[in-house]
């Protein structure tokens, strides 16, 4: 829901939006609840949004992944407490995405992993519909037809996301009970899958696996501003005279306005305005650049396992009700 410090501050002071931050060990948890008035103010659907993030997460970080797994279970409990799910309720889990394109494969890979462990006693019904380019059929229509046939009490949709912040890339899980617009993050928006369109509660679980070129450039410029500002501030500090190394840790809260004499007024632009300018400049390019980490094949497998474990553990809790 929020991507920058400025947007976070705006949410905190917006009527109709409840903003809450928590910490579970290394997992940073952001919960945003939007009512009807807030939906009009921030142009977001009414509902709950939960973001789970481990900023220092790596592909070999078992501790961080385990803590994220537990946080997903707690988030699923929070989002579905009003539904009062029981062992008799069917839950349709949809894995969106193109399995042949690695950054887009989180959904189908999670369905594959769930199918290997699923049992006849499970509440889960699993389906990976592919993408419209493969099937020639709207994904939303597939889901609607299946939902009409099996009449689940809840639909959970898993998909890869395009993030608006490089800091979230493969280090964040986003959950919401407002549904999802497949393909919207990469300019290929398809039919909405939500309670509004289907008449059944829909929870979306998204993993940011790609970032657009303008966002990447904007974040890099922001880092340059902060790096130079940190060095300027460090030179003014008496302790800098004792330093024996040129390596400086970037201060994320540094005042970048000290670099205005170097970069001009652009330094004081809000980050989203710089990003918008880059979007306009780069949109004239023949190719639209979408970037993903070089270890994305490992990340997608890690997250498919994490989500599988979280969903099964959460499902077992429902079966005992």
C-alpha positions in Angstrom: 0.0 0.0 0.0 2.9 2.4 0.7 6.2 2.4 -1.1 8.0 5.5 0.2 8.5 7.3 3.4 6.3 10.1 2.1 3.4 7.7 1.3 3.7 6.1 4.7 3.4 9.4 6.4 0.4 10.3 4.2 -1.3 7.0 5.2 -0.8 7.6 8.9 -2.6 11.0 8.6 -5.4 9.8 6.3 -8.9 9.5 7.7 -10.3 6.1 7.1 -6.9 4.4 7.1 -5.5 2.6 10.2 -1.8 2.1 9.9 0.1 -0.3 12.4 3.6 -1.6 12.5 4.8 -4.6 14.5 7.9 -6.7 14.8 8.2 -10.5 15.0 11.9 -11.3 15.6 13.5 -10.1 12.3 10.2 -9.8 10.4 8.8 -6.3 10.0 5.0 -6.4 9.9 2.9 -3.6 8.4 -0.8 -3.8 8.7 -3.1 -1.3 6.9 -6.9 -1.3 7.2 -8.8 0.8 4.7 -12.5 1.6 5.1 -14.9 3.2 2.6 -13.7 6.7 3.3 -10.0 5.7 3.2 -10.6 3.8 -0.1 -11.7 7.1 -1.7 -8.7 9.0 -0.2 -5.9 6.6 -1.2 -7.5 5.0 -4.2 -7.2 1.5 -2.8 -9.9 -1.2 -2.3 -11.5 -1.4 1.0 -9.9 -4.2 3.1 -6.8 -5.3 5.0 -3.3 -5.2 3.7 -0.4 -7.0 5.5 3.2 -6.7 4.4 5.8 -9.1 5.9 9.5 -8.1 5.3 12.9 -9.2 6.3 15.2 -6.5 4.8 18.4 -8.6 5.3 17.0 -11.8 3.9 19.2 -13.9 1.6 18.6 -17.2 -0.2 20.6 -19.1 2.4 19.0 -17.4 5.4 17.1 -20.3 7.0 16.3 -18.4 10.1 14.7 -15.5 8.2 12.7 -17.8 6.0 11.4 -19.8 9.0 10.4 -16.5 10.8 8.6 -15.4 7.6 6.8 -18.8 7.4 5.4 -18.3 11.0 4.4 -14.7 10.2 2.5 -15.9 7.1 0.5 -18.3 9.3 -0.3 -15.5 11.8 -1.3 -13.2 8.9 -3.7 -15.9 7.5 -5.3 -16.2 10.9 -5.8 -12.4 11.1 -7.2 -12.1 7.6 -9.7 -14.9 8.0 -10.8 -14.7 11.6 -14.2 -13.3 10.6 -14.9 -16.3 8.2 -14.8 -18.8 11.1 -13.4 -21.6 8.8 -13.9 -25.2 9.8 -12.9 -28.6 8.7 -16.0 -28.8 6.5 -15.1 -25.7 4.4 -13.5 -26.0 1.0 -10.6 -23.7 0.2 -9.7 -23.1 -3.4 -6.0 -22.3 -3.8 -5.0 -20.8 -7.2 -1.4 -20.5 -8.4 -1.3 -17.7 -11.0 1.6 -17.2 -13.4 3.6 -18.7 -16.2 5.6 -21.7 -15.0 8.0 -21.3 -18.0 9.1 -17.8 -17.0 11.1 -18.1 -13.8 10.2 -14.8 -12.0 6.5 -15.5 -12.7 6.6 -19.1 -11.6 5.9 -18.7 -7.8 2.2 -19.5 -8.1 2.4 -22.7 -10.2 5.5 -24.0 -8.3 3.6 -23.6 -5.0 0.6 -25.5 -6.4 3.1 -28.3 -7.5 4.6 -28.4 -4.0 1.1 -28.4 -2.4 -0.1 -31.3 -4.7 2.8 -33.5 -3.6 1.8 -33.2 0.1 -2.0 -32.8 -0.2 -4.1 -35.5 1.3 -7.8 -36.6 0.7 -8.6 -35.2 4.1 -7.3 -31.7 3.3 -9.7 -28.7 2.8 -7.6 -27.6 -0.1 -8.5 -27.8 -3.8 -5.5 -26.8 -5.9 -5.4 -25.3 -9.4 -2.8 -23.6 -11.6 -4.7 -22.1 -14.7 -1.6 -20.9 -16.6 -1.8 -17.5 -18.2 -4.1 -16.1 -21.0 -1.2 -16.2 -23.5 -0.9 -19.9 -23.0 -4.6 -20.9 -22.8 -6.3 -18.2 -24.8 -8.8 -17.9 -22.0 -9.1 -15.3 -19.3 -7.6 -16.5 -16.0 -10.5 -14.8 -14.1 -13.0 -16.8 -16.1 -11.2 -20.0 -15.2 -11.4 -19.2 -11.5 -15.0 -18.0 -11.7 -16.1 -21.3 -13.4 -14.2 -23.4 -10.9 -15.6 -21.5 -8.0 -19.1 -21.8 -9.3 -18.6 -25.6 -9.6 -17.0 -26.4 -6.2 -18.4 -23.4 -4.1 -15.5 -22.9 -1.8 -15.8 -20.7 1.3 -12.5 -19.0 0.5 -10.3 -18.5 -2.5 -6.5 -17.9 -2.0 -4.6 -16.6 -5.0 -0.8 -16.8 -5.1 1.1 -14.7 -7.6 4.4 -13.0 -8.4 4.4 -9.2 -8.1 6.2 -6.3 -9.7 7.5 -4.1 -6.8 7.9 -0.3 -6.6 10.9 -0.6 -4.4 14.1 -2.6 -4.9 14.4 -3.0 -1.1 11.3 -5.3 -1.3 12.6 -7.5 -4.1 12.4 -11.2 -3.0 12.4 -10.0 0.7 8.7 -9.4 1.2 5.4 -11.2 1.3 2.2 -9.2 0.8 -1.2 -10.5 1.8 -4.6 -8.8 1.3 -8.3 -9.8 1.4 -9.1 -7.3 -1.4 -8.2 -9.8 -4.3 -5.9 -9.2 -7.2 -5.6 -7.9 -10.8 -3.4 -10.4 -12.6 -0.7 -8.8 -14.7 -1.3 -5.3 -13.5 2.3 -4.9 -12.2 3.8 -5.4 -15.7 1.3 -3.5 -17.8 -0.8 -6.5 -18.8 -3.8 -6.2 -16.5 -6.4 -8.9 -16.8 -9.8 -9.5 -15.1 -10.1 -8.8 -11.4 -10.3 -11.8 -9.1 -11.9 -10.6 -5.9 -15.0 -11.0 -3.6 -16.6 -8.2 -5.6 -16.3 -10.1 -8.9 -16.9 -13.6 -7.6 -19.1 -13.2 -4.5 -16.6 -15.3 -2.5 -13.9 -14.0 -0.1 -10.6 -13.8 -2.0 -7.2 -13.5 -0.3 -4.2 -12.7 -2.5 -0.6 -13.6 -1.5 2.1 -11.9 -3.6 5.8 -12.2 -3.8 7.7 -9.3 -5.4 10.1 -10.9 -7.9 10.6 -8.2 -10.5 11.1 -4.5 -10.6 10.7 -2.0 -13.5 13.7 -0.2 -15.0 12.5 3.3 -13.9 12.1 2.1 -10.3 15.5 0.6 -10.4 17.1 3.8 -11.7 15.1 5.9 -9.2 16.3 3.8 -6.3 19.9 3.9 -7.5 19.7 7.7 -7.8 18.3 7.9 -4.3 21.2 5.7 -3.0 23.7 8.0 -4.7 22.1 11.1 -3.0 22.2 9.4 0.4 25.8 8.1 -0.1 27.2 11.5 -1.0 25.2 13.2 1.7 26.5 10.7 4.3 30.1 11.4 3.1 29.5 15.2 3.4 28.1 14.8 6.9 30.9 12.4 7.9 33.6 14.9 6.9 32.1 17.4 9.3 32.2 14.9 12.1 35.3 15.1 14.4 35.4 11.3 14.5 36.1 11.1 10.8 39.6 12.4 11.4 40.2 9.1 13.3 38.9 6.9 10.5 41.5 4.7 8.8 39.1 3.4 6.0 37.2 5.1 3.2 34.3 2.7 3.6 31.2 4.5 4.9 27.9 3.0 5.9 25.1 4.9 4.2 22.8 6.7 6.7 19.2 6.0 5.5 17.9 9.1 7.4 20.6 11.5 6.2 19.5 15.0 5.0 20.1 14.8 1.2 19.5 18.5 0.8 23.2 19.0 1.6 23.9 17.7 -2.0 21.8 20.4 -3.6 24.9 22.4 -4.6 26.0 19.3 -6.6 22.7 18.1 -8.1 20.4 21.1 -7.9 16.7 21.3 -7.0 16.2 17.7 -8.2 17.5 16.5 -4.8 14.5 18.0 -3.1 11.9 16.3 -5.4 9.8 13.6 -3.7 11.0 10.2 -4.7 7.7 9.4 -6.5 8.0 12.5 -8.7 11.6 11.5 -9.8 10.3 8.0 -10.5 7.4 9.4 -12.6 9.8 11.5 -14.6 11.9 8.4 -15.3 8.8 6.5 -16.3 7.9 9.2 -18.8 11.5 9.4 -20.2 12.0 5.6 -20.5 8.4 4.9 -21.7 9.6 6.0 -25.2 12.0 3.1 -25.3 11.2 0.3 -27.7 11.6 -2.3 -25.0 10.2 -2.1 -21.5 12.9 -3.2 -19.0 11.8 -5.5 -16.2 14.6 -6.7 -13.9 14.9 -9.7 -11.6 17.6 -11.0 -9.2 20.1 -13.4 -10.8 19.3 -16.0 -8.1 15.6 -15.8 -9.0 15.4 -19.5 -9.8 16.4 -20.3 -6.2 14.1 -17.6 -4.7 11.0 -18.9 -6.5 11.7 -22.4 -5.1 12.4 -21.1 -1.6 9.1 -19.2 -1.6 7.1 -22.0 -3.0 8.3 -24.2 -0.2 7.7 -21.5 2.4 4.2 -20.9 1.2 3.4 -24.6 1.0 4.6 -25.1 4.6 2.7 -22.1 5.9 -0.6 -23.1 4.1 -0.5 -26.7 5.3 0.2 -25.7 8.9 -2.5 -23.1 8.8 -4.8 -25.7 7.1 -4.2 -28.2 9.9 -5.3 -25.7 12.4 -8.6 -25.3 10.5 -9.1 -29.1 10.4 -9.0 -29.3 14.2 -11.9 -26.8 14.5 
